[in-house]
Amino acid sequence: MKQRNFIGRLVSRWRNQHGWTQDVFADKLQFAGWHDATRSTVSKIEDGSLRIDLIQFYYIATALGLRPGDLLAEIDWRKQVEKMICSMKPQHTAGAYGNHSKK
């Protein structure tokens, strides 16, 4: 499964530090404004499979009792950028392109 967000592990860590289940956190997301959030939503956030937009990011931070900037400050940006760059590099082997033989 392709990772679509890079805050999942961070959200999971914060949720666990609060001692909340995914169901409890889904309730907190709903209270913060993400009205259709469910335990499944939380699971998808945490495993990285749900793309998060700016409004949803705000709801997550609010539900965790943080300002969005404080949550952003927790992200290891260098690691995330390196992962993105690696995932964008072409994965090919020598001779995979064209029908040209080396002379």
N, C-alpha and C positions, 0 to 999 in steps of 0.2 A: 504494500500500500504506500502510495506516495505521500510524503509529509507535506501538508498544506499550511501549517502554521508552526512557529517555533517558540510558542509560549506554553505549550502543553505541559511540559515537565515542570515548568515554573508554577503554573496554576495548580498542578497536582501537589507540589511541595507545600504551597501556601495553604491549600485546602486541608491537607493532612496536618499541618501545624496547628490549624484551628480545631482539628478533631472532627471535621465534618465529613459525613458520607457524601457520595455523589448526589443522592436524593436531596439532602439538606442544602448542598450548594446550588442545585437546580432551583430550589425554592428561593434562595437568596438572589439568584440571577433574575427570577421572575419579579421579585420585589424591587430590584434595581431597575427594571424596565424591559428585560428580555422576556416578554410574556409567554412565549411558547417554548422556553427552555425546559428540558427534561433531563432525567438521569442519562439518557442516551446522548443528549447534547453535550453534557459534561464529559462523558466518556470519549466522545469524538474530539472535543477540545484537547483533552489530556493526551490522547494518542496521536495528536497532530493531524488527524484526517479531516478536520473541519476548518475551512478557510474562515478567518476572522476578519470582519471589516472594522472600521474605526468605531462605529457605534457599539458594536458587540464588545470591542476591547474596553470601551468606557464602562459597559455593564459589568464586565468581569472585574475590572479594578474596583468599581464601586461595591460589588458584592463581597470582595475580599477586604473591604475597608481601607483601600488604598486610593491615592490619586493616580490617574493614568501615568503621569510622569515618574512616579515612584516605581510603578510596575515596569515601565520601560527601562529604568535605571538598573533593574535586576538582570536584564538580558545580557548574555555574553555575546556582544555584537560581532567581535572578531571571529569567534567560532561559527556563528551563523552565516556570516558572509563567506567564509572558507568552504562551508558545506554547500552553499548555493553555487559557488564557482566550480567546485568539483562535480556537482551534478549537471552542470551545463557543458562540461568538456565532452567532446565527441569520444565515444567509446568504440574505437575501431582497431583492427589489427593491420599489419602491413599487408599490402596487396589486396585490400578489401575494395578498392575503388577502381573502376574501369577494367579494361582488358589489356592493359599495357604490361608487357613483360620487361624486366630489367635486362639491359644488354651490357 
